């Protein structure tokens, strides 16, 4: 499995590239549906980056908190993030 940090940076760079394309398309008065498709690609890349970050957090930080007996606060923190989705 790839290093999570590399995966996250890769996904963020993909999102950035798509976002730059969306901005250019808007500036150039591109077809609206094409802009939406490109915007959805940005959102998809960001969602994947979020998934990798969260998985890494669960495997490392949350697991460590649970081992230290801080289960309640670890669960509360993750639930707060999920509520924002």
C-alpha positions, 0 to 999 in steps of 0.5 A: 500500500502506498504511503498515505501522505503521498496518496493525499498529496496526489489527490490534492494535486489532481483536485487543484488541476481540475479546479484550475481548469474550472476557473479557466473554463468560467473565464472563457465562458465554456459550456455550463454543463462542461463546467459542472462536470469539471467541478464534480471532478474537483469534488470527487478528488477532494472527497477521495483525499478526505477518505484517505486522511480519515482512514489514516486518522482512524488507523493511527490517532484514534487507535492510539487514543483508544489504547490510552483509554480515551475512547469517548473523546476519540469517537466524539471527534470522528462523529463531529467530522462526520456531522459536517459531511 
